[in-house]
Amino acid sequence: MANQSYLKRINRQRILLAVRESGPLSRSAIADLLALDRKSMTNLANELIAEGWLCETGVDYSSRGRPGTLLDLDRTQHLFLGLHLSENQASGVLLNLSGEILGRQERPYAPVAFLKDIRAVLQEVYLPLLRLAGGKLHAIGLVLPGILDFASATVQRSVNIPVLDGVELRRLLPRELPSELYFEESSRAKALAELWFGQGQGRSSFVCVDLGIGIGAGIILEKHLQGGPYAGEIGHVIIQPEGRQCACGHRGCLEAYISESILCRELSQALQQPIATLDEVGALNPAAEAVLAQAGRALGLGLATIVNILCPPLVILHGSLLRFAQQIFPAMEDSLATAALPSCRSRVEVRVSSFGAEAAALGAAAVPLGRVFLG
Ligand SMILES: [Zn+2]
């Protein structure tokens, strides 16, 4: 019996994934695509319709024989709430099963906020989205920067939001939740956002690199996020032995050269004005262009490690630094050419994400949404 219920669960996921990727589809088209017998297909489809995962939509006249009713994802029933805590704001999105954004919220907080302030701001984001979901919430995802201990659902260490160190993630939200809560680290969650809603759709493997105060990567292989909470720490790849001191205690890490906070300090000097975030930078002068070119060279050295080891068909870059692609990319290409094997480099496409600051909240919703389709 255990095997049968396992098979049934897998087949339900396969049907939903087929409809997501190729739908709307008729029952017979899905059965052919997945090599399912008609009776099982009919039973599973009826079940998925009754539970609000699929809906009937129009008639398929394209195939020979009797026209079949088309099935599509039900966009009205199961909803997903994604929440993101960054170093200075809480944000959230409410999505339906096909990834359409039904609502969004964001609230800033002071960079040195107390835990109770962060909780209060997170509630201000969560509660309106919960009300909007109107009892149809399937699951909640919460993401934040740092190393998470999934076994105990606590923040092991968050360099960006130190007040969260050691905090049980469950305590950040109200005691009574209407649905299951999932967690993920925010850079890794951005890779899930790309997989389900962005440039990673239709790809089975790619790497997403997040350039912020911390530098992290999400590695997607065969449509799954790889590694545990310690995977993807590309920010601590050493690009300059005995180089600059990094916050991690080592010297010469990529993060010590291209962390947003370090670049802001360097750009403040170059532009002779105080700059707190890269979004504040206006017109560049030659000194600021030189700072950005140096960041591009450092980034290329870090990416060369990914290119040489994984040779993923696609690398997607996230972060405010990419506003300066014109200054960053030529220098990044130069150092990729220096440090990556040509046979690997030629197979890797490097792109900039089309998501803005919302990527991590989308990724938070993608954590439970992805489980619907892939388990
Ligand atoms: Zn480091």
Boltz pocket constraint, residues with backbone or C-beta under 6 A from the ligand:
constraints:
  - pocket:
      binder: B
      contacts: [[A, 235], [A, 236], [A, 246], [A, 247], [A, 248], [A, 249], [A, 250], [A, 253], [A, 255]]
      max_distance: 6.0
